[in-house]
Amino acid sequence: MVWSMMISPSFIMFFIMSLTGTVMVLLSSGLLGMWICLELSFFGFIPLLNGKTVGENESAVKYFVVQSVGSGLLLFSFLLVSGDYLVMMVSPMWIVLGGGLLVLGFMTKLGVFPMHFWFPSVMSTASWFSCFWLSVVQKLGPFWALGGLGLSGYGLLGFMSTLVLTSVVGAFGGLAQVQFRPLLAYSSLGQTGWIGLVVMLSSELFLYYIVLYSLLLAGLLWGLNLLNSYSILSIPGWSFSKGVLFWIFSCSFFISLSGLPPLAGSAMKLLGILVLVGQYPIYLSVLIFTSMISLYYYLTMFISSVVCVGGSSFSVLDGIVFGGVSYMFVLLGVMNWIGGLPLFMLAGMLLF
């Protein structure tokens, strides 16, 4: 079982199809080939997103409609840009239009402000596995393609501004959330700003960032699935259902994503800080501010749960019945706690 999804031959086929499309985007050198690979990943993910519940089916339909619009914009812009020797005879403005539609298409696919409206809606009714795939794998290809476009001048500044605004929307949007899936959707929007700015400046550091983010998000979603928890209101019961160890690790994954040292997520934010501090300090200041807002409501959530269970007596291992899956989750939790310092050192070595 993959986060409450039964592994079937069709699941494996579409999983490989989506993953292959994403990997091929990383290896593609042409615009049309890149578009085909993005579509392969997109069509492979639709059956994975579609599930047995009405909510999952609605998510699949919403995602299909939005991604189809983004794909259409990308294809039209590719035709304009690739056929510049024809349209230049008419007007150079066609090239500018093609470039604008190209960026708009990627913004639609990624859920970047102001095209972010669909992302929380799709995430709120998707399965845990689909939430992970949507937040990490489906964004990997478009981000990599954007990093290879070589945006410059006002185009680069404009796109980076939309990325920063996406992080602002993610930070403030998460304040009013009680359910975990919408909360994680806005958290992903906040991370989108960081990831996008990093990939614009360094494709190598982008890969380190996305790998670390995927491990932390996988640990968090894994923990929520094991705890069968869907709402912040259920946090006080975590310590009794699986033991305080599960409770600590699950809460720490939330806090780590906001970048609090010495957790592993702090090294992730350090990469972004060291890349941006010398070139775009204003953008960096806004991103740090949004991370502080996220850290505020994550810490509030954690402290509230401590108060709720503070007067109760329980053992560290109380309620834990470990299998192989649980051991792997605990291993991720330990890595999150003790991995901050070595990852900090590794981040410094990569940049100096």
Secondary structure by P-SEA (a helix, b strand, c coil): ccccccccaaaaaaaaaaaaaaaaaaacccaaaaaaaaaaaaaaaccccccccaaaaaaaaaaaaaaaaaaaaaaaaaaaaaaccccccccaaaaaaaaaaaaaaaaaaacccccccaaaaaaacccaaaaaaaacccaaaaaaaaaaccccaaaaaaaaaaaaaaaaaaaaaacccccaaaaaaaaaaaaaaaaaaaaaccaaaaaaaaaaaaaaaaaaaaaaaaaccccccccccccccccaaaaaaaaaaaaaaacccccaaaaaaaaaaaacccccaaaaaaaaaaaaaaaaaaaaaaaaaaaacccccccccccccccaaaaaaaaaaaaaaaaaaaaaaaaaaacc
